[in-house]
Amino acid sequence: MRFPTYSHHTRRAFLGRVTQGVGAVALASLLKGPALHAAPSRGVIHPLPLPQKAKRVIWLTMAGGPSQFETFDPKPRLAEMHGQPMPESLTKGQQLAQLQGQELFCHAPQFPFAKFGKNQTEICSLFPHLGAVVDDLCVIRSMTTDAINHDPAHMFMNTGSQIAGRPSMGAWVNYGLGSEAENLPGFVVMVSTGPGRSPQPIAVRQWSSGFLPSRFQGVQFHSRGDAVHYLGNPGHIAREQQGADIRAINSLNRQHEAFVHDPEIATRIAQYEMAFQMQASVPELMDLRGEDARTLELYGCTPGDGSFASNCLLARRLAERGVRFIQLYHRDWDHHSQLREEMPVKAKETDQASAALITDLKQRGLLDDTLVVWTGEFGRTPMAQATKGTTGRDHHNKAMSMWLAGAGIRRGMVYGATDDLGYAAVENICTVHDLHATMLQQLGIQHDAFSVKFQGLDAKLTGVEGANVITGILG
């Protein structure tokens, strides 16, 4: 797949070739143009090479790196060795973040685990609502990543590369498959933060289109105030006048694009039309007052509260409207300290809503073709980190836990394992590239053939090193 090349024309040549008729086209658009309509976009892959199990993705990002020892990976041996030196055989010569060069001591899981579901899957007791739907989940305990600090780890999870400027997975999927949404972007991002701490920022480059055309990048929706900044018209501009202006501008843009073949002009045309339609579609989407009391109670949210729970409900509404890739960030999982105090807070903010999303999708028949992913950017160390008089865990890339659900993913299973102390994945080790390959396969895309020429290389979401579909988790 290659991008169109630019055709350059002089200003004089351009004016000479477009003066005839262009004014009439613009005037006709102003006076009697067709209704603006942002139609569903077609992707570059057609027909799909593989059976499509997933029509859309909802990716739940727990930003900051949730600890697997207080979520999904029980470690009784680590509990037994609490306070004892970490075996040097595991840690010698290994990369650490803030614990490099310090004495390393085992730190027990801070909360008990409980068994849930038909298969008696063990997860932390802080997550009873997820426990209630665990038979619909596939828990992976053997995920690994290449990065050990937040921003590059987010980049790697989102783009398959620690180098900024690469397309995000949502952009890749939007580019490959297009969108079924008529009046909404194909890739939507929402960010929530609980009260209290001051988490690291989430950079907009995490949902960038990189070297793909910019119309495939993620659009951030805000769950408080204006959902999309600068979307509304000034008070003195009527919708009919705005529509006429856009039709005239796009007529000129189409004339110009016919000469220079610049994909960014096509992007500009599509975005003008999309923005115009979003002025009506976004307020309707964001208005949760039409949801019944039972649904609001299921998620545990109040309309307009800006919470992760509200965003999960909005994710279901976006899925119903054909949005291809929906990514929710919930911040403040970076527990170098106050782990015991803060983990119950994060669990309460996300447990009920995550489970409600699974339940709601299932009740509406959407879970069968919606891939839901819950993950952070890396895991945490089994060693203690003492900061400001309280104890937490450092960043860790050799082991992390996550879960998936829906769209052909096997239900009610645990995949992979870490060693007895949870330091490293040792059974069915998975990489981020493997996760991306699996996601693409479920979407009907052959991951190793999905590439774009960039800087002389066949750039892929799954990288050039090679990736394997995690077949063991597929139904």
C-alpha positions as CSV (number, residue, x, y, z in Angstrom):
1,M,0.0,0.0,0.0
2,R,1.4,3.4,-1.0
3,F,0.3,6.9,-0.5
4,P,-0.5,9.1,-3.5
5,T,2.4,11.1,-4.6
6,Y,2.2,14.9,-4.7
7,S,1.8,16.6,-8.1
8,H,3.2,20.2,-7.9
9,H,1.8,23.0,-10.0
10,T,2.7,26.6,-10.1
11,R,0.3,29.2,-8.8
12,R,-0.1,30.6,-12.3
13,A,-0.9,27.2,-13.8
14,F,-3.4,26.4,-11.1
15,L,-5.2,29.7,-11.5
16,G,-5.2,29.4,-15.2
17,R,-6.8,26.0,-15.1
18,V,-9.4,26.6,-12.4
19,T,-10.7,30.1,-13.1
20,Q,-13.3,28.8,-15.6
21,G,-16.2,27.4,-13.7
22,V,-14.8,27.3,-10.2
23,G,-16.6,30.5,-9.1
24,A,-19.8,29.1,-10.5
25,V,-19.3,25.8,-8.6
26,A,-18.8,27.7,-5.4
27,L,-21.8,29.9,-6.0
28,A,-24.0,26.9,-6.9
29,S,-22.8,25.2,-3.7
30,L,-23.8,28.2,-1.6
31,L,-27.2,28.6,-3.2
32,K,-28.3,25.0,-3.9
33,G,-25.8,22.4,-2.6
34,P,-26.6,18.9,-1.6
35,A,-27.0,18.2,2.1
36,L,-23.7,17.6,3.8
37,H,-23.4,14.0,4.9
38,A,-20.4,12.3,6.4
39,A,-20.9,8.8,5.0
40,P,-19.2,5.7,6.4
41,S,-15.6,5.4,5.1
42,R,-14.2,2.4,3.4
43,G,-10.8,1.1,4.4
44,V,-7.9,0.1,2.2
45,I,-8.3,-3.6,2.8
46,H,-11.1,-5.2,0.8
47,P,-12.1,-7.9,0.7
48,L,-10.8,-9.0,4.1
49,P,-8.3,-11.9,3.9
50,L,-9.5,-13.5,7.1
51,P,-12.9,-14.2,8.8
52,Q,-13.9,-11.2,10.7
53,K,-14.7,-12.0,14.3
54,A,-14.5,-8.5,15.6
55,K,-16.2,-5.5,14.0
56,R,-14.9,-3.0,16.5
57,V,-12.5,-2.7,19.5
58,I,-13.0,-1.1,22.9
59,W,-9.6,-0.7,24.5
60,L,-9.6,0.1,28.3
61,T,-6.2,1.6,29.2
62,M,-5.3,1.7,32.9
63,A,-2.7,4.4,32.6
64,G,0.2,4.2,35.1
65,G,0.7,0.5,35.2
66,P,-1.6,-1.4,37.5
67,S,0.0,-4.0,39.7
68,Q,-0.7,-7.6,38.7
69,F,-0.2,-8.7,42.3
70,E,-3.2,-6.6,43.4
71,T,-5.3,-7.5,40.3
72,F,-5.0,-10.8,38.4
73,D,-1.9,-12.7,39.4
74,P,-2.0,-14.4,42.9
75,K,1.4,-15.2,44.3
76,P,1.3,-17.2,47.6
77,R,5.0,-17.8,47.5
78,L,5.7,-14.0,47.3
79,A,3.5,-13.6,50.4
80,E,5.5,-16.2,52.3
81,M,8.7,-14.3,51.4
82,H,7.4,-10.9,52.4
83,G,10.3,-8.7,53.6
84,Q,13.0,-11.2,52.6
85,P,15.7,-10.3,50.1
86,M,14.7,-10.9,46.5
87,P,16.7,-13.8,45.0
88,E,19.6,-12.3,43.1
89,S,19.4,-15.1,40.6
90,L,16.2,-13.4,39.3
91,T,17.3,-9.8,39.3
92,K,21.0,-9.7,38.7
93,G,21.9,-7.7,35.5
94,Q,18.2,-7.0,34.9
95,Q,16.7,-3.6,33.9
96,L,14.9,-1.8,36.6
97,A,13.4,1.7,36.7
98,Q,13.8,3.4,40.0
99,L,15.0,0.5,42.0
100,Q,18.3,0.1,40.1
101,G,21.2,-0.3,42.5
102,Q,19.0,-0.6,45.6
103,E,18.5,-3.5,48.0
104,L,15.5,-5.5,46.8
105,F,13.0,-7.0,49.2
106,C,9.9,-9.2,48.4
107,H,6.6,-7.4,48.8
108,A,3.5,-9.6,49.4
109,P,0.2,-9.1,47.5
110,Q,-1.5,-6.5,49.7
111,F,-5.1,-7.9,49.3
112,P,-6.5,-11.4,49.3
113,F,-7.5,-13.2,46.1
114,A,-10.8,-15.0,45.7
115,K,-12.1,-17.6,43.4
116,F,-14.9,-16.6,40.9
117,G,-16.9,-18.3,38.2
118,K,-17.3,-21.9,37.0
119,N,-13.6,-22.4,36.7
120,Q,-12.8,-20.8,40.1
121,T,-10.5,-18.2,38.5
122,E,-8.5,-16.4,41.1
123,I,-8.5,-12.6,40.9
124,C,-8.0,-9.9,43.6
125,S,-11.0,-9.5,46.0
126,L,-10.9,-5.7,45.2
127,F,-12.7,-6.6,41.9
128,P,-15.9,-8.5,42.8
129,H,-17.8,-7.1,39.8
130,L,-15.2,-8.4,37.3
131,G,-15.3,-11.6,39.3
132,A,-19.0,-11.8,38.5
133,V,-18.3,-11.8,34.8
134,V,-15.0,-13.7,34.9
135,D,-16.5,-16.5,32.9
136,D,-16.7,-14.1,29.9
137,L,-13.0,-13.0,30.3
138,C,-9.7,-14.4,29.2
139,V,-7.1,-13.4,31.7
140,I,-3.5,-13.3,30.4
141,R,-0.8,-13.4,33.2
142,S,2.2,-13.7,30.9
143,M,2.2,-10.4,29.0
144,T,5.5,-8.6,28.6
145,T,6.6,-5.3,27.0
146,D,9.9,-3.7,25.9
147,A,9.6,-0.4,27.7
148,I,10.0,0.4,31.3
149,N,9.0,4.1,31.6
150,H,5.6,5.6,31.1
151,D,5.7,7.6,27.8
152,P,7.7,5.1,25.8
153,A,5.6,2.2,27.3
154,H,2.4,3.9,26.2
155,M,3.9,4.5,22.7
156,F,4.9,0.9,22.5
157,M,1.5,-0.4,23.6
158,N,-0.3,2.0,21.3
159,T,1.9,1.9,18.2
160,G,4.2,-1.1,18.4
161,S,7.2,1.2,18.6
162,Q,8.8,3.3,21.3
163,I,9.6,5.9,18.7
164,A,7.1,8.8,18.6
165,G,5.5,9.5,15.3
166,R,4.2,6.1,14.4
167,P,0.5,5.4,13.8
168,S,-1.5,4.3,16.8
169,M,-3.4,1.0,16.6
170,G,-6.7,2.8,16.3
171,A,-5.4,4.7,13.3
172,W,-4.1,1.5,11.7
173,V,-7.5,-0.2,12.2
174,N,-9.4,2.8,11.0
175,Y,-7.1,3.0,7.9
176,G,-7.5,-0.7,7.1
177,L,-11.2,-1.2,7.7
178,G,-12.7,2.2,7.5
179,S,-15.7,3.1,9.8
180,E,-19.3,2.1,9.9
181,A,-20.2,5.3,11.7
182,E,-22.1,7.8,9.5
183,N,-21.7,11.0,11.5
184,L,-18.9,10.2,14.0
185,P,-15.2,9.6,13.7
186,G,-14.0,6.1,13.3
187,F,-11.5,6.4,16.2
188,V,-12.6,8.0,19.4
189,V,-10.6,8.6,22.6
190,M,-11.8,9.5,26.1
191,V,-9.8,10.2,29.3
192,S,-10.9,10.1,32.9
193,T,-9.2,10.8,36.2
194,G,-10.4,10.0,39.7
195,P,-10.1,12.6,42.5
196,G,-7.0,13.0,44.7
197,R,-3.6,12.4,43.1
198,S,-1.8,14.2,40.3
199,P,-1.2,11.6,37.6
200,Q,1.1,11.9,34.6
201,P,-0.4,13.5,31.5
202,I,-1.6,11.5,28.5
203,A,-0.1,12.9,25.3
204,V,-2.3,13.3,22.2
205,R,0.5,11.6,20.2
206,Q,-0.8,8.3,21.7
207,W,-3.7,8.4,19.3
208,S,-1.8,10.0,16.4
209,S,-2.1,8.8,12.8
210,G,1.6,9.1,12.4
211,F,2.6,8.7,8.7
212,L,-0.9,7.7,7.8
213,P,-3.3,10.4,6.5
214,S,-4.4,12.5,9.4
215,R,-8.1,11.7,9.0
216,F,-7.4,8.4,10.6
217,Q,-6.1,9.8,13.9
218,G,-8.2,9.6,17.1
219,V,-10.6,12.3,18.1
220,Q,-10.7,13.0,21.8
221,F,-14.2,13.4,23.3
222,H,-14.4,15.2,26.6
223,S,-17.0,13.8,29.1
224,R,-17.4,17.2,30.7
225,G,-18.2,20.5,29.1
226,D,-18.0,20.6,25.3
227,A,-17.4,17.1,24.1
228,V,-15.3,18.4,21.2
229,H,-13.6,21.8,21.5
230,Y,-14.5,24.5,19.0
231,L,-17.2,22.3,17.3
232,G,-20.1,24.6,17.8
233,N,-21.0,27.7,15.7
234,P,-20.7,31.2,17.0
235,G,-24.0,32.5,18.2
236,H,-24.7,34.7,15.1
237,I,-24.0,31.9,12.6
238,A,-27.0,29.8,11.6
239,R,-26.5,26.1,10.7
240,E,-27.8,26.6,7.2
241,Q,-25.2,29.3,6.6
242,Q,-22.5,27.2,8.1
243,G,-23.5,24.3,5.7
244,A,-23.4,26.6,2.7
245,D,-19.9,27.9,3.6
246,I,-18.6,24.3,4.0
247,R,-20.0,23.3,0.7
248,A,-18.3,26.2,-1.0
249,I,-15.0,25.6,0.7
250,N,-15.1,21.9,-0.2
251,S,-15.9,22.6,-3.8
252,L,-12.7,24.7,-4.0
253,N,-10.8,22.0,-2.1
254,R,-11.9,19.3,-4.6
255,Q,-10.8,21.4,-7.5
256,H,-7.4,21.8,-5.9
257,E,-7.1,18.2,-5.0
258,A,-7.8,17.1,-8.5
259,F,-4.5,18.9,-9.6
260,V,-2.1,18.2,-6.7
261,H,-3.4,14.8,-5.4
262,D,-2.6,15.7,-1.9
263,P,-4.2,13.2,0.6
264,E,-4.3,16.0,3.2
265,I,-6.8,17.9,1.1
266,A,-9.1,14.9,1.0
267,T,-8.7,14.8,4.7
268,R,-9.6,18.4,5.0
269,I,-12.8,17.9,2.9
270,A,-13.8,14.9,5.0
271,Q,-13.2,16.6,8.3
272,Y,-15.2,19.7,7.3
273,E,-18.1,17.5,6.5
274,M,-17.6,15.3,9.6
275,A,-17.4,18.3,11.9
276,F,-20.6,19.7,10.5
277,Q,-22.5,16.5,11.1
278,M,-20.9,16.1,14.6
279,Q,-22.5,19.4,15.6
280,A,-25.8,17.4,15.7
281,S,-24.6,13.8,16.4
282,V,-22.2,14.4,19.3
283,P,-24.6,16.2,21.6
284,E,-27.1,13.4,21.0
285,L,-24.4,10.8,21.7
286,M,-23.2,12.4,24.9
287,D,-26.7,13.0,26.4
288,L,-27.2,10.0,28.7
289,R,-30.6,11.1,29.9
290,G,-32.2,8.8,27.5
291,E,-30.6,5.8,29.2
292,D,-32.9,4.1,31.7
293,A,-32.3,4.1,35.4
294,R,-31.4,0.4,35.4
295,T,-28.5,0.9,32.9
296,L,-27.2,3.9,34.8
297,E,-27.3,1.8,38.0
298,L,-25.5,-1.0,36.2
299,Y,-22.6,1.2,35.3
300,G,-22.8,3.2,38.6
301,C,-22.6,6.6,36.9
302,T,-24.4,9.9,36.8
303,P,-24.9,11.6,33.4
304,G,-22.2,14.2,32.8
305,D,-20.0,13.2,35.8
306,G,-16.9,12.7,33.6
307,S,-16.1,9.4,35.3
308,F,-14.7,6.2,33.8
309,A,-18.1,4.7,34.4
310,S,-19.8,7.3,32.2
311,N,-17.1,6.8,29.5
312,C,-17.7,3.0,29.5
313,L,-21.4,3.7,28.9
314,L,-20.5,6.2,26.1
315,A,-18.2,3.5,24.7
316,R,-21.2,1.2,24.3
317,R,-23.2,4.0,22.7
318,L,-20.3,4.6,20.3
319,A,-20.1,0.9,19.5
320,E,-23.8,0.9,18.6
321,R,-23.2,3.8,16.2
322,G,-20.5,2.0,14.2
323,V,-17.4,3.6,15.6
324,R,-14.5,1.2,14.8
325,F,-12.0,1.9,17.6
326,I,-12.8,3.3,21.0
327,Q,-10.1,3.8,23.6
328,L,-10.7,4.8,27.2
329,Y,-7.9,6.0,29.4
330,H,-8.3,6.0,33.2
331,R,-5.3,7.6,34.8
332,D,-3.4,7.4,38.1
333,W,-2.3,3.7,38.5
334,D,1.3,4.7,39.1
335,H,1.7,3.4,42.7
336,H,5.3,3.8,43.7
337,S,3.9,4.6,47.1
338,Q,0.6,4.3,48.9
339,L,-0.2,1.1,47.1
340,R,-2.3,-0.2,49.9
341,E,-4.2,3.0,50.3
342,E,-4.8,3.8,46.5
343,M,-5.5,0.4,45.0
344,P,-9.0,0.1,46.6
345,V,-9.7,3.6,45.1
346,K,-8.7,2.6,41.6
347,A,-10.6,-0.7,41.8
348,K,-13.7,1.1,42.9
349,E,-13.5,3.6,40.1
350,T,-13.1,0.9,37.4
351,D,-14.4,-2.5,38.6
352,Q,-18.1,-2.0,38.3
353,A,-18.0,-0.1,35.1
354,S,-15.7,-2.5,33.3
355,A,-17.9,-5.4,34.3
356,A,-21.0,-3.4,33.3
357,L,-19.6,-2.8,29.9
358,I,-19.2,-6.6,29.4
359,T,-22.7,-7.3,30.7
360,D,-24.3,-4.5,28.7
361,L,-22.6,-5.5,25.4
362,K,-23.6,-9.1,26.0
363,Q,-27.2,-8.2,26.7
364,R,-27.4,-6.2,23.5
365,G,-25.8,-8.9,21.3
366,L,-22.7,-6.8,20.8
367,L,-20.1,-8.7,22.7
368,D,-19.9,-11.4,20.0
369,D,-18.4,-9.0,17.5
370,T,-16.8,-6.5,19.9
371,L,-13.2,-7.1,21.2
372,V,-12.7,-5.6,24.7
373,V,-9.2,-5.2,26.0
374,W,-8.2,-4.2,29.6
375,T,-4.5,-3.4,30.2
376,G,-1.9,-1.0,31.4
377,E,1.4,0.0,29.8
378,F,3.5,-2.4,31.9
379,G,3.3,-4.3,35.2
380,R,4.9,-3.7,38.6
381,T,7.8,-5.3,40.5
382,P,7.3,-8.0,43.1
383,M,9.9,-6.0,45.1
384,A,9.0,-3.2,47.4
385,Q,9.7,0.5,46.7
386,A,9.6,2.8,49.7
387,T,8.8,6.4,48.8
388,K,7.9,9.2,51.3
389,G,7.4,6.8,54.1
390,T,4.9,4.5,52.3
391,T,5.4,1.4,50.2
392,G,4.6,0.7,46.5
393,R,6.0,-1.1,43.5
394,D,8.3,0.1,40.7
395,H,7.7,-0.2,36.9
396,H,8.3,-3.7,35.5
397,N,8.3,-4.9,31.9
398,K,9.0,-8.7,32.3
399,A,5.5,-9.5,33.6
400,M,2.1,-7.9,33.5
401,S,-1.5,-9.1,33.6
402,M,-4.5,-8.1,31.4
403,W,-7.7,-9.5,30.1
404,L,-9.7,-9.7,26.9
405,A,-13.3,-10.5,26.1
406,G,-15.7,-11.0,23.2
407,A,-15.1,-11.4,19.4
408,G,-13.9,-15.0,19.3
409,I,-11.8,-14.9,22.5
410,R,-12.0,-18.0,24.7
411,R,-14.1,-17.3,27.7
412,G,-13.4,-18.3,31.3
413,M,-9.8,-19.1,30.9
414,V,-6.4,-18.1,32.3
415,Y,-3.5,-18.0,29.8
416,G,0.2,-18.1,30.7
417,A,2.0,-17.8,34.0
418,T,4.8,-16.1,35.8
419,D,7.4,-17.6,38.1
420,D,6.6,-18.3,41.8
421,L,7.5,-14.7,42.8
422,G,5.9,-13.1,39.7
423,Y,9.2,-11.6,38.5
424,A,9.0,-12.8,34.9
425,A,6.6,-14.6,32.5
426,V,7.7,-18.2,32.1
427,E,4.7,-20.0,30.4
428,N,3.1,-18.9,27.1
429,I,5.0,-15.7,27.1
430,C,3.2,-12.9,25.1
431,T,4.5,-9.7,23.7
432,V,2.8,-6.5,22.7
433,H,3.4,-7.3,19.0
434,D,1.7,-10.7,19.6
435,L,-1.3,-8.9,21.2
436,H,-1.6,-6.5,18.2
437,A,-1.3,-9.5,15.8
438,T,-4.1,-11.2,17.6
439,M,-6.3,-8.1,17.6
440,L,-5.8,-7.6,13.8
441,Q,-6.5,-11.3,13.1
442,Q,-9.9,-11.1,14.9
443,L,-10.6,-8.0,12.9
444,G,-10.1,-10.0,9.7
445,I,-6.6,-8.5,8.9
446,Q,-3.5,-10.5,8.2
447,H,-1.1,-8.7,10.4
448,D,2.2,-9.6,8.6
449,A,0.7,-8.4,5.2
450,F,-0.7,-5.1,6.6
451,S,2.0,-2.6,5.9
452,V,2.7,0.9,4.5
453,K,5.9,2.0,2.9
454,F,7.6,4.5,5.2
455,Q,11.3,5.6,4.9
456,G,12.0,2.7,2.6
457,L,10.6,0.0,4.9
458,D,7.3,-1.9,5.1
459,A,6.1,-0.4,8.3
460,K,3.6,-2.5,10.3
461,L,1.7,-2.2,13.6
462,T,3.3,-5.5,14.6
463,G,6.8,-4.4,13.9
464,V,9.6,-5.9,11.7
465,E,10.9,-8.3,14.3
466,G,8.0,-10.7,13.9
467,A,4.9,-11.4,15.9
468,N,2.7,-14.4,16.6
469,V,-1.0,-14.6,16.9
470,I,-1.9,-15.9,20.4
471,T,-3.8,-18.8,19.1
472,G,-4.2,-20.4,22.6
473,I,-6.8,-17.7,23.6
474,L,-8.9,-18.0,20.5
475,G,-12.2,-20.0,20.5
